[in-house]
Amino acid sequence: LIINFYLAEDANLVATLIDGMQLLEGDYLGGGGARGNGKVVFTDLNLKLMCGTEPIPSVDYADLGELLTHKEGIIEDIASELKKVSL
């Protein structure tokens, strides 16, 4: 998944993405969800970000729950990096 950020305010798009992932884990895909089929679980997540041509150090998360606990910090870090690039 690639997201292009242009403004520091765009960092909030990450919150929308993470919230969507959480909603997807709470539901199922296709038919047969009542039988336990189609469940989605996000594990072994690696967040790699680039601001312009500069990489931000990547971070690994065991699962979506761990990513959720760091969501606000991730957004702040992205916004901070975007402000540096736009100067």
C-alpha positions as CSV (number, residue, x, y, z in Angstrom):
1,L,0.0,0.0,0.0
2,I,1.4,3.4,-1.0
3,I,0.1,6.7,0.4
4,N,1.5,9.9,-0.9
5,F,1.6,12.7,1.7
6,Y,1.8,16.3,0.6
7,L,0.8,18.3,3.7
8,A,1.4,17.7,7.4
9,E,-2.4,17.4,7.8
10,D,-2.4,14.4,5.4
11,A,-0.8,12.4,8.2
12,N,-4.3,11.9,9.6
13,L,-5.0,9.6,6.6
14,V,-2.9,7.0,8.5
15,A,-5.5,7.1,11.3
16,T,-8.2,6.4,8.7
17,L,-6.3,3.5,7.2
18,I,-5.6,2.0,10.6
19,D,-9.2,2.4,11.7
20,G,-10.3,0.7,8.5
21,M,-8.0,-2.2,9.2
22,Q,-9.5,-2.5,12.6
23,L,-13.0,-2.6,11.2
24,L,-12.0,-5.2,8.7
25,E,-10.6,-7.5,11.4
26,G,-13.9,-7.2,13.3
27,D,-15.8,-8.4,10.3
28,Y,-15.3,-11.1,7.6
29,L,-15.0,-11.3,3.8
30,G,-17.5,-13.2,1.6
31,G,-20.1,-15.6,2.8
32,G,-19.9,-18.0,5.7
33,G,-18.8,-15.5,8.3
34,A,-21.1,-17.0,10.9
35,R,-19.2,-20.3,10.4
36,G,-15.9,-18.6,11.0
37,N,-14.9,-18.3,7.4
38,G,-13.4,-15.2,5.8
39,K,-11.8,-13.8,8.9
40,V,-9.0,-11.2,8.4
41,V,-6.1,-10.9,10.8
42,F,-3.2,-8.5,10.3
43,T,0.1,-9.8,11.7
44,D,3.8,-9.1,11.2
45,L,3.2,-5.5,10.1
46,N,6.1,-3.4,8.9
47,L,5.6,0.3,8.5
48,K,8.0,1.9,5.9
49,L,7.6,5.6,5.2
50,M,9.3,8.0,2.9
51,C,9.1,11.8,3.0
52,G,10.2,13.0,-0.3
53,T,13.3,10.9,-1.1
54,E,14.2,10.5,2.6
55,P,13.2,7.3,4.3
56,I,11.9,7.4,7.8
57,P,13.2,4.4,9.9
58,S,10.8,1.4,9.4
59,V,9.0,0.0,12.4
60,D,7.8,-3.6,12.9
61,Y,4.5,-4.4,14.8
62,A,3.5,-8.0,15.8
63,D,-0.2,-7.3,15.0
64,L,-2.8,-4.7,14.5
65,G,-3.3,-4.3,18.3
66,E,0.3,-3.2,18.7
67,L,0.0,-0.8,15.8
68,L,-3.1,0.7,17.3
69,T,-1.3,1.4,20.6
70,H,1.2,3.5,18.6
71,K,-1.2,5.2,16.2
72,E,-1.1,8.7,17.6
73,G,2.7,8.7,17.8
74,I,2.9,7.4,14.2
75,I,0.7,10.3,13.0
76,E,2.8,12.8,15.0
77,D,6.0,11.5,13.5
78,I,4.7,11.6,10.0
79,A,3.4,15.2,10.4
80,S,6.7,16.2,11.9
81,E,8.7,14.7,9.0
82,L,6.3,16.3,6.4
83,K,6.8,19.7,8.1
84,K,10.6,19.3,7.7
85,V,10.3,18.5,4.0
86,S,7.9,21.3,3.2
87,L,10.3,24.0,4.7
